[in-house]
Amino acid sequence: MLNNKFFLLPIALLAVSSSALIVRLLPETNAITIAFWRMLLASIMVFVISYKTLLVFVPTKEMLFAGIFLGIHFALFFRGVQLTSIAEASLLGTTAPIFTGIYGFIFQKNPLIPKVVFGLFLAFVGAGALVSQSSFSETGTLGNILALLSSIAISYVLVAGKEIRKSFDVFEYTRWLFFFAAATLFVISLFTNVSVFTISTTEFPWFVFLALVPTVIGHNIFYYLLKALNTTTVAAVPLGEPVISSVGALVFFGEPITAAIVFGGGITLFGVFLVVRFGDE
């Protein structure tokens, strides 16, 4: 990995921003199936990349739990994208800094900073407005709720990853993280009667893209940066994702950027910005 983290940030941002757009191209494919293949293929890719250290250690229970929550995150987010607009799902899917900030206050005894509290308040108001005022379709509200829940799940992954990365190389971590996420999604598929192995030849190339670009490249950069940066800061890097995804949705799918998205999303992003900006003081 390159040492210049500032160079890595825009690469990671562009990589992860492609995820929602690809999911929109697969409207008939079950969200669990998409998430399963993304995680399984990403795990295989990272295992190949890091083959020299395959026998170095046994994965930890912390990696297992992080993988479980990552699998849940993708299942929720992908289904959310299918039910609501890309702009709304992307906005709500990037509210993880809210929850990492709350986690830090409750479990890590981080002090209450007035500007951070105000930022959390604004972020919740904006997110609440988006959830309740979806303009996409009758399923939009449910999709927005799922996208918001996906942020809660990924916030745990980021917090756990911060601790895990103190002891393990990024590939040693993510190969098991993605594997356990895939295993979790497979178990979910059994309980929901989803046949994850029933896929078409036209779907598979998109699964490979999702595994390689937003996951092996995008997510690995984020987990790499966890060792050097604050968790909330890393969680805030994807704040540019709603902008890129919304423009992509407008250009490729004709999804409008409504006043409600601009207003609610603007409040949410400003609130998250305050959490990130003043959360380390």
C-alpha positions in Angstrom: 0.0 0.0 0.0 1.1 3.5 -0.7 2.0 5.6 2.4 0.4 8.8 1.2 -3.1 8.5 2.8 -4.2 11.7 1.2 -3.7 10.2 -2.2 -5.5 7.1 -1.2 -8.7 8.9 0.0 -10.1 9.9 -3.4 -9.3 6.5 -4.8 -11.3 4.8 -2.1 -14.1 7.3 -2.4 -14.5 6.7 -6.2 -14.2 3.0 -5.7 -17.0 2.6 -3.1 -19.2 5.1 -4.9 -19.7 2.7 -7.7 -21.4 0.1 -5.5 -24.9 1.6 -5.4 -24.9 2.2 -9.2 -24.0 -1.4 -9.9 -26.7 -2.7 -7.6 -29.2 -0.6 -9.5 -28.2 -2.5 -12.6 -29.4 -5.7 -10.9 -33.0 -4.9 -9.8 -34.2 -8.5 -10.2 -31.3 -10.0 -8.3 -31.9 -10.7 -4.6 -29.9 -8.3 -2.4 -28.5 -11.2 -0.3 -27.3 -12.9 -3.4 -25.5 -9.8 -4.6 -23.9 -9.3 -1.1 -22.9 -12.9 -0.8 -21.0 -13.0 -4.1 -19.4 -9.7 -3.5 -18.0 -10.9 -0.2 -17.1 -14.4 -1.3 -15.2 -13.2 -4.4 -13.5 -10.4 -2.5 -12.4 -12.9 0.2 -10.9 -15.2 -2.5 -9.1 -12.3 -4.1 -7.6 -11.2 -0.8 -6.6 -14.8 0.1 -4.7 -15.0 -3.2 -3.1 -11.6 -2.7 -1.9 -12.6 0.8 -1.1 -16.3 0.2 2.3 -16.0 1.8 0.8 -15.5 5.3 -2.1 -18.0 5.1 -0.7 -20.1 7.9 0.5 -17.3 10.1 -2.4 -17.1 12.4 -5.9 -18.3 13.2 -8.7 -15.7 12.8 -10.0 -14.2 16.0 -13.5 -13.9 17.4 -13.3 -10.2 16.9 -12.8 -10.8 13.2 -15.8 -13.2 13.2 -18.1 -10.6 14.8 -16.9 -7.9 12.5 -17.6 -10.1 9.5 -21.1 -10.9 10.7 -21.9 -7.2 11.0 -20.3 -6.5 7.6 -22.5 -9.2 6.0 -25.6 -7.7 7.6 -24.5 -4.2 6.5 -24.4 -5.2 2.8 -27.6 -7.2 2.9 -29.4 -4.1 4.4 -27.8 -1.5 2.1 -28.2 -3.4 -1.1 -31.9 -4.0 -0.4 -32.2 -0.4 0.6 -30.8 0.7 -2.8 -33.3 -1.5 -4.6 -36.3 0.0 -2.7 -35.3 3.7 -2.6 -33.4 6.2 -4.7 -29.6 5.9 -5.0 -29.2 9.4 -3.6 -31.3 8.7 -0.5 -29.7 5.3 0.2 -26.2 6.7 -0.3 -26.9 9.6 2.0 -28.3 7.4 4.8 -25.7 4.8 4.2 -22.9 7.2 5.1 -24.1 8.2 8.5 -21.8 5.8 10.2 -19.8 8.6 12.0 -23.0 9.4 14.0 -22.9 5.9 15.5 -19.2 5.6 15.9 -19.4 8.9 17.8 -22.2 7.6 20.0 -20.3 4.4 20.6 -17.2 6.4 21.6 -19.2 8.3 24.2 -21.0 5.3 25.7 -18.3 2.6 25.7 -15.0 4.5 25.4 -16.0 7.4 27.7 -15.2 10.1 25.2 -16.2 13.5 26.6 -19.4 15.3 25.4 -18.4 18.1 23.1 -21.2 20.7 22.5 -20.4 21.0 18.7 -20.4 17.2 18.3 -23.7 16.9 20.2 -25.2 19.6 17.9 -23.8 17.8 14.9 -25.4 14.5 16.0 -28.7 16.3 16.5 -28.6 17.8 13.0 -27.6 14.5 11.4 -30.5 12.7 13.1 -32.9 15.5 12.0 -31.7 15.3 8.4 -31.7 11.5 8.3 -35.2 11.4 9.9 -36.4 13.8 7.2 -35.0 11.6 4.4 -36.5 8.5 5.9 -40.0 9.9 6.3 -40.2 11.9 3.1 -38.9 9.5 0.5 -40.0 10.7 -3.0 -38.8 7.6 -4.8 -41.7 5.2 -4.5 -44.1 3.6 -1.9 -41.2 1.4 -0.9 -38.9 4.3 -0.4 -39.4 4.7 3.3 -38.6 1.1 4.0 -35.5 1.3 1.8 -34.3 4.4 3.7 -34.8 2.7 7.0 -32.7 -0.3 5.7 -30.0 2.1 4.5 -29.9 3.8 7.9 -29.7 0.4 9.7 -26.8 -0.6 7.4 -24.9 2.4 8.7 -25.3 1.2 12.3 -23.9 -2.2 11.2 -20.9 -0.8 9.4 -20.1 1.5 12.4 -19.5 -1.6 14.5 -17.2 -3.0 11.8 -15.2 0.3 11.8 -14.9 0.4 15.6 -13.8 -3.3 15.8 -11.5 -2.9 12.8 -9.6 -0.1 14.6 -8.7 -2.4 17.4 -8.0 -5.4 15.1 -5.7 -3.4 12.8 -3.4 -2.7 15.8 -2.3 -6.3 15.7 -2.8 -7.5 12.1 -1.9 -6.5 8.6 -4.8 -5.1 6.5 -5.0 -8.2 4.2 -4.6 -10.6 7.2 -7.7 -8.9 8.5 -9.9 -8.4 5.5 -9.5 -11.8 4.0 -11.2 -13.2 7.1 -13.6 -10.2 7.4 -14.9 -10.8 3.9 -15.0 -14.6 4.4 -17.1 -14.4 7.6 -19.3 -11.8 5.9 -19.9 -14.2 3.0 -20.6 -17.1 5.5 -23.1 -14.9 7.4 -24.9 -14.0 4.2 -25.1 -17.7 3.2 -26.6 -18.5 6.6 -29.1 -15.7 6.1 -30.0 -17.1 2.7 -30.9 -20.4 4.2 -33.3 -18.8 6.6 -34.8 -16.6 3.9 -35.1 -19.3 1.2 -32.8 -17.4 -1.1 -30.8 -19.5 -3.5 -27.5 -17.6 -3.8 -26.1 -20.1 -6.3 -28.8 -19.5 -8.8 -27.3 -16.8 -10.9 -26.9 -15.9 -14.5 -23.9 -15.4 -16.7 -24.8 -11.7 -17.1 -24.9 -11.1 -13.4 -21.5 -12.7 -12.6 -19.3 -10.1 -14.2 -21.0 -7.4 -12.0 -20.4 -9.5 -8.9 -16.7 -9.6 -9.9 -16.7 -5.8 -10.3 -18.3 -5.3 -6.9 -15.7 -7.6 -5.3 -12.7 -6.0 -6.9 -13.4 -2.3 -7.2 -15.5 -1.1 -4.2 -14.4 -4.0 -1.9 -10.8 -5.2 -2.5 -9.7 -1.7 -3.5 -12.1 0.7 -1.8 -12.8 -1.1 1.5 -9.2 -2.3 1.9 -8.0 1.3 1.7 -10.4 2.2 4.5 -9.3 -0.6 6.7 -5.7 0.2 5.9 -6.3 3.8 7.1 -7.9 2.7 10.3 -4.5 2.0 11.8 -3.4 5.6 11.2 -6.6 7.7 11.5 -9.4 8.1 14.0 -12.3 5.7 13.4 -14.9 8.5 13.0 -12.6 10.2 10.5 -12.3 7.1 8.4 -16.1 6.6 8.7 -16.5 10.1 7.3 -14.4 9.6 4.2 -17.4 8.2 2.2 -19.3 11.5 2.8 -18.6 12.4 -0.8 -20.2 9.1 -1.9 -23.8 10.6 -2.0 -22.6 13.3 -4.3 -20.9 11.0 -6.8 -23.6 8.4 -6.6 -26.4 10.9 -7.0 -24.8 12.4 -10.1 -24.2 8.9 -11.5 -27.9 8.0 -10.8 -29.0 11.2 -12.6 -26.8 10.5 -15.6 -27.3 6.8 -16.0 -30.7 6.2 -14.6 -32.5 9.5 -14.8 -33.1 9.6 -11.0 -33.9 13.2 -10.1 -32.1 15.0 -7.3 -35.1 16.5 -5.5 -35.3 19.5 -3.1 -36.0 17.1 -0.2 -32.8 15.2 -1.0 -30.8 18.4 -1.1 -32.3 19.8 2.1 -32.4 16.6 4.2 -29.1 15.4 2.8 -27.5 18.8 3.4 -28.5 18.9 7.0 -27.3 15.3 7.5 -23.9 15.9 5.9 -23.3 19.1 7.8 -24.2 17.4 11.0 -21.8 14.5 10.3 -19.1 17.1 9.3 -19.4 18.7 12.7 -19.0 15.2 14.4 -15.9 14.5 12.3 -14.4 18.0 12.6 -14.7 18.4 16.4 -14.9 14.7 17.5 -11.1 14.5 18.0 -10.7 17.6 20.1 
